[in-house]
Amino acid sequence: MRARTDPSFVDFLLRVGSGEEPVLVDNMIKLPNEMVIKSTNEEDLEKDLINVVLPHLFKNAHSAENITNRAILATKNDFIDKLNENLIDQFPSEPTTYYSFDKATDDTGTYYQEDFLNSLAPNGLPPHKLTLKVDCSIMLLRNLDPTNGL
């Protein structure tokens, strides 16, 4: 995986988006070797991925340019959530954790336990538990407060 400003990466994405990149079986494309991270086992794969995409994260945590000019692409939100937890752990500051408040209304039989509701992760909703640290990047997917730049 390369920084998203790498010209070869940008060219590759443009070719994929325009349909110019050769397609293999079942509309799949072959990623260039320089975009693939090879690892010996699953445990080391995440560490290797983080170290390649965000080298020296602990040392460069205060550099917004170092963090925001890079991206990790994954197929499922579960993978991203796990990677995000690992990345947050590597930032040098103290964590602050925020929790959602989930409660079923009109549930007289108590069919929906809070633990069950907290385990759900529907698309478009934030997670039940959100841990942040100073200098970690976040991405806003909605215009929360446009007049103040959010």
PyMOL commands that set and color helices and strands:
alter all, ss='L'
color gray80, all
select helices_A, chain A and resi 7-18+25-27+33-35+42-53+57-60+64-68+77-90+114-119+146-148
alter helices_A, ss='H'
color red, helices_A
select strands_A, chain A and resi 96-99+129-132
alter strands_A, ss='S'
color yellow, strands_A
deselect
rebuild
show_as cartoon
